[in-house]
Structures are given as structure tokens and as C-alpha cells.
Amino acid sequence: MIRIVEQKVSAGNHDIFDLDEFLSRPLYAHLAHQAEHGPRESPVWFHWDGGLIWIIGGTSFPKNLKREPVCALGIVDWDVATGLNQHVGLRGRAEVVPFDAEKAKSIFRRYFGPDEQEWDGRFADVFTGELGLELIRFVPETVIMRDQSYTPTHGRGSGDVNQGRPNPRFQPSALGVTELPSATGEIVSGRAWFGFRSSLARGVGSPLLKVLRSGGADVWPSFSRHRSRR
């Protein structure tokens, strides 16, 4: 049972958002954990089943969690155009469990949609077991919920603060999606995928469902604005 230690609305006379609804949104979670040589943060996709959070493991953070299972997740939904700014922070323990293709697919459905036939074929090896991936079962113990939404400044949200990034209100077909990353770990820059309404919080670029190492940090998945090889 999750213990709510803080619920705060910074402005306005309204109730805090619903936790289950928030965790059903296709957002990034940032997994904070202890690596061998210090703290590490890994951006991850996840699935909330109403009591547990499921994450597809990378190359090194499962090993870190086996050694030190105490960890935390931070999730933010921010829309610069509307002033939406909601945050959930969870603390708990993680357990590394054998890979389960159906659990992994439940994660993919949140971000790719329900029709598996439309998923990019280059991600098929995620579900075959050949990558040797594991699953992370995160058991939240405490949660903080903060709604810090605000009235946006006049002129903000129309593209000036995005510094060339596409307006999140555009549809995917108008964003000029280029190419998804290859299975070899090559990142190809693209535009906002899936038409997420949040801009900076949800990133700009192509989702990479492979584990890469960049400066010693796991990235699962990752966004990049530039082509690079690891």
C-alpha cells in the first residue's frame, strides 16, 4: 500500500490530480539509483498496473538494483503552452525479475498504441529474449504529488521558448517524423513522436528502445537531436 506523504496544489482552488490517471499517461519516469561509483539517473518508459511499476531493464541498472534495491522515480508532466506542471515522486524498492514478453508489451502499448502490427519491426527483438533483457518490478512505498501549474506568460508556448523545437500542439503528420533508431544503437534525429501534447517534458527526437551508454549512464529509451554512434 502506497503511503501518500505530500499532496500539494500551489495555486487555485481545486483538488489534486488523480494518481492512477497521472501514471496512465505516456510520460518518462526518471529512475534514481545507486551505481557502483555513485548515484545514477536513468530515463525509462514504464507501466503502472495499479500497485506496481514495471520497467524494461538496461545493461547496467538491473545490476545496480540487485546490489542496492532502494531507489526512486520522478515523473513530470509539463506543457509550456498551457502551464500544466504536475509532478509525482515515488520512493520504494526494486526487484529484478526474469523477462516477460507480455509485460514488456504492456509497456510498449502505452507509447506505441494498442495495435502491435503498427509497431516498428526493428523493436521485435525486444520480445524474443535474444537481447537478454530483464524486467524491473518497482514497489512504491511513499509518494509525493504536486500540482504546480501556472498561467503561462504572454507569448510563451508559441515556439519562442522551444528554440526551434516543434509546437507540441501539432499533429504527428505535420512534424516531419524522419527515422527511428536502428537496432545497432544508431540514433537518427527526428521530430516529436506520437504527438505528445507536452513538449520539453516528453522530449523531441526519436525514441530509442535499446540500451545505450552515454557518459556512463544508461538510457532506455533515449532521445537525441543528433546522429551518433555508441
N, C-alpha and C positions, 0 to 999 in steps of 0.2 A: 504494500500500500504506500503510495507516494505521500509524503508529508509536505504540504504547501507551507513554506516558511515566509513567503512575502507575496502579496498581491497589491500592486500599486498602479493607480491611474494618475498621471501627473497633471492633467488638465481636463476640464469638462466634468459634467455631472452624468456619468454613465458607468455601467458595470464593466469589470474586467472582461476581456475576451475569453472564449471557451477554450480550455486547454486541448481537448480532443480535436476540436476543429482546427486549431492552430497547428497541431502536429500532423494533421492530414494534408497540409499544404506542401507543394513540391519545393521545399526550401533546402538550403545547405545547412548541415549541422557541423560545428567545429569541435572535434574531439581533442580535448586536452588530456595528455597522459605523460607518464614519466618514462623517458628513454634511458638508455644506459649512461649517457653522458649529459643528461639534463632534460628539462621539460620539452615537450614537442606538441605541436598542434597540427591536426590532420583534417582538412575539409572532406566531408563524406556525405553521400546520399544515405537515406535511411527509410525504414518502415516502422511505424508505430502501430502495434496491434491492440492497443488499449491498456497494456500493462508493461510491455517490454518494447525496447527499441532494437531493431535488427540492422546490422551494418555488414557489408561485404568487406572482408579483411584485405589488407595490402601485403606487402612483402616484409615489413618490419614491425608495424604497430601491433599485430597479434602477438608477436614475441614479447614486446614490451608489456602488453596487458597480461600475459601469462606470468610475468615476473612481478608486476605491480598492477593488480586489477582495479584499484581505486582510481577513478577518472571523472571527467566532467564533460558535459555537452553544452555548447552555447548555440542558440538558433535566433536569428534576427529576420524579421520581415520589414523591409523598409522600402517605401515608394517615394522618391523625391518629388514626384509631380503632385501627389495628394497630401503628403505629410504623414502618411502612415508610418509608424515606428513602434513595433512591438517586439519584445524580447522574452525568451524563455531560457532559463539556465537550470540545468539538471546536474545533480551530483549523485554518484552511485558506484556500482561495481560492474565490471565487465567480465564475461566468461567467453572464452574462445571455444567454439564448438565445430564439429565437422560440417563441411559444406553441404547445403541442401538446396538443390536447384529450384524447388518451388518457393522456398523462402526468398531466394535471390530474385526470382521473377516478381515477387510481390513488391520488391524494392524498385525494380525497373518499371513496373506499371505506373508508379507514382509520377515518373518523369517522362516516360515514352508513351504512355497511354495503354489502354487495355488490349489492343489488337497486336498480338505478337508477330503477325505477318508483316506488320509495318515497321518493326524494329530493324535497325541496320544490321545486315548479316555479319558484319565484322565483329559483332559482340557475341556471336553464337558460342565461341569457345569459353565464355564465362560460365556457361551452364553445363558443359560436358565434363568438367572435372579435370581436364588436362592441364589447367593452369595451377593446380594445387592450392586453390584458394580456401580460406576458412571463413566462417561466419562469426560475428561478434554479437553476443546477446547482452545488451546493456540493461541492467536492472536499476531503474532510478529510485533513489531513496528520498531525496528532497528536491523541491522545485521552487524557483522564484519566477514570477510573472510580472512584467512591467509593460504598461502601455504609455509610451512617451510621445504619442502622436501630436502633431503640431499643425498650425496653419502655415502653409508654405509662403515664403516671401514672394512678393510680386515679381514676376519674370522668371522665377526659378521653376524648374521642371519642364521648360520648353526647349531644352537642349544645351543651354549655356553652361550648366554645371557638369554635363556629361562629357565635355571635352571631346566631341567627335563621336561619342557613343550613340547608338540609335535610340530614338524615343521609345520607351517601353510600351507605349500605348499602340504602337504599330503592330500589325499582324505579321506572323512569320513569313508569309509570302512576299511581304514588302521589305523584308530585312536582308534579302540577298544572301541567304544561307549558302556558304560555299562548300566546304568538305569536312567531314568528320575525321578524327584522327585514325591512323592506321593501327593495326594490331601490333606493329613493331615498336610503337611508342613515339611515332612522329606526330607532333601537334601541328595542325593546319589551322590558321586563324580563320575565324568565321564571324557571324553576327549572332545576335541573341537567339537562342534555340527555344522552341516550344511557345514563344510569345508570352513569357512570364511577364506579369504586369510590374513586378519590381525590377528596377534597373540595376543599381550597384550591388544590392544585397544578393542578387541572383546571378550577377556576373555577365560579362559579354564575351562570347567566344564559343568554341565548340566543346561539348562535354567529352572528356576522355575517360572511358571506363577501363583503363588499365592502370597499373600502379607504376608511377614514375618516381624517380628520386631527383630532387632539385635542392641542392644545398643541404643534403642530408635529411630532407623532410619528405614524408610520404604524401602523395597527392592522389586521392581517389574520390571522385574523379577530379580532373583539373580543367581550368580554363586558361587559355593563352591567347594573346593577341599576335604572337609571332611564331613562325615556323622554327622548330628547334628539334634537336635530337639529343637523347639522353644516353 
